[in-house]
Amino acid sequence: MSSALEAVQRQLIMALNAHLPLTAEISGIFDGAPPRAAFPYIALATGASLDWSHKSGIGRELSLALSIHDDGAAAARLHRLMALVEEALEPGLIDPEGWQLVTFDYRRSRIIRSATSAWNGLIEYRARVLRD
């Protein structure tokens, strides 16, 4: 059985890849920052897992972060990509193998850029799961 984080991340990637308006705009979705990907792309940031167990079962509360990278001159395309990610995940996720998804919630988003790097958008979600 895979870890809860791994199982939920797999479902997250499947949901994003199934959203054609998003996949038409990006070069790919990667597990971490790729060494030489074409802009724009999405990278999964390291997630966190907390205990969410109860008296008779094992549960996890997961923090999931998606980082969207774009080298545009302005943030307009990045805003559009972030909206497409939210649109793709709005219906939620299906239960990952070995786990029951109890909640899947949008938490926050932000855009950051330094003078020497590309635009970066961060979108965070929270998932709570119970082991089947």
C-alpha positions in Angstrom: 0.0 0.0 0.0 1.3 3.4 -0.9 1.5 6.3 1.5 -1.5 8.6 1.7 0.5 11.5 0.3 1.8 9.5 -2.7 -1.7 8.1 -3.4 -3.4 11.5 -3.2 -0.7 13.2 -5.3 -1.3 10.5 -8.0 -5.0 11.4 -8.1 -4.1 15.1 -8.2 -1.9 14.6 -11.2 -4.6 12.5 -12.9 -7.2 15.3 -12.4 -4.8 18.0 -13.7 -3.8 15.9 -16.8 -7.5 15.2 -17.5 -8.2 19.0 -17.8 -7.5 19.7 -21.5 -7.6 23.5 -21.3 -4.8 23.3 -18.7 -2.6 20.7 -20.4 -2.8 22.6 -23.7 -1.1 25.6 -22.0 1.7 23.9 -20.1 4.7 21.8 -21.0 4.1 19.3 -18.3 3.4 18.4 -14.7 6.5 17.2 -12.7 7.3 15.7 -9.4 9.5 18.5 -8.2 11.3 21.1 -10.2 12.6 19.6 -13.5 16.2 20.5 -14.6 15.3 21.8 -18.1 11.5 22.0 -18.7 10.0 24.5 -21.1 7.9 27.2 -19.5 5.2 27.2 -18.3 5.1 24.1 -16.2 3.7 22.8 -13.0 5.8 21.1 -10.3 4.5 19.4 -7.2 6.1 20.8 -4.1 7.0 18.6 -1.2 3.8 17.8 0.8 3.3 17.4 4.5 1.4 14.7 6.3 -0.1 14.9 9.7 -1.8 12.3 11.8 -5.6 12.4 11.4 -6.4 9.0 12.9 -9.3 8.2 15.2 -10.0 5.5 17.8 -10.5 2.7 15.2 -8.8 3.8 12.1 -5.7 5.4 10.5 -6.0 8.8 8.9 -3.8 11.5 7.5 -4.2 15.3 6.9 -2.1 16.2 3.9 -0.8 19.6 2.7 -0.5 19.6 -1.1 1.3 22.4 -2.9 1.5 23.0 -6.7 4.1 25.5 -8.0 3.4 27.0 -11.5 6.4 28.4 -13.2 6.2 30.9 -16.1 8.8 33.1 -17.8 6.4 35.7 -19.2 7.0 39.4 -19.1 3.9 39.9 -17.0 1.8 37.8 -14.6 -1.3 37.6 -16.9 -0.6 34.1 -18.2 0.3 32.9 -14.7 -3.0 34.1 -13.4 -4.8 32.3 -16.2 -2.9 29.1 -15.5 -3.6 29.3 -11.8 -7.3 29.7 -12.5 -7.2 26.6 -14.8 -5.6 24.6 -12.0 -8.3 25.6 -9.6 -11.0 24.8 -12.3 -9.4 21.4 -12.8 -9.5 20.6 -9.1 -12.9 22.2 -8.3 -14.8 18.9 -8.6 -12.4 17.3 -6.1 -10.5 14.0 -6.4 -11.6 10.4 -6.6 -10.6 8.1 -3.7 -7.0 7.1 -3.9 -6.2 3.4 -3.8 -6.2 2.2 -0.2 -7.7 5.4 1.2 -11.0 7.2 1.5 -10.9 10.9 0.7 -13.0 12.7 3.4 -12.2 16.3 2.4 -10.3 18.1 -0.3 -10.1 21.8 0.2 -8.5 24.8 -1.5 -6.4 26.6 1.1 -4.6 29.6 -0.5 -2.6 30.9 -3.5 0.0 33.5 -4.1 2.3 34.8 -6.8 6.0 35.6 -6.2 8.8 36.8 -8.4 12.3 38.0 -7.7 14.1 40.4 -10.0 16.2 37.5 -11.4 13.8 34.6 -11.7 10.6 33.6 -13.5 7.1 34.1 -12.2 6.0 31.5 -9.6 2.5 30.8 -8.5 1.8 28.6 -5.5 -1.5 26.9 -4.9 -2.1 24.9 -1.7 -4.8 22.3 -1.0 -5.6 20.2 2.1 -6.8 16.6 1.9 -8.0 14.4 4.7 -8.0 10.7 4.1 -8.8 7.5 6.1 -7.2 4.2 5.3 -9.7 1.7 3.8 
